[in-house]
Amino acid sequence: MRGQVNCKLIGGPQGDLELTLSTIACKERISLMGDVWVAQGLNGGVLIMKGSIPPSAPWLTYIRDIYEKVKLDKPGLITYQFVCTEEVNRCEKILEGKDRRCRNEAVQDERFCKTHIKNI
Ligand SMILES: [Zn+2]
């Protein structure tokens, strides 16, 4: 299909995968979300969730697998090699007047996102 390319993701914890992606999505480095994530529960508890994260979900953490482009096998096929798994934490900033946390992901090994890390 025009503007689409077949991609093979190899060596990852979810096994080898074949996906069709739009050409513009095929960056040097792509990430694949795991299907387990952690959400804020009531009374300070947490919930372990499965599936994709709804846009307004009170998510706290999710795991994603990072892949890097290895070579162009032939036109229309791109191979990605698994690099690592990283944990993504949500920015801890509570937005004023909104009573919820910022939806951005925190910078790796930090508690806040790129925007809020400057204002601590
Ligand atoms: Zn933030």
Boltz pocket constraint, residues with backbone or C-beta under 6 A from the ligand:
constraints:
  - pocket:
      binder: B
      contacts: [[A, 91], [A, 92], [A, 93], [A, 102], [A, 103], [A, 104], [A, 112], [A, 113], [A, 114], [A, 115], [A, 116]]
      max_distance: 6.0
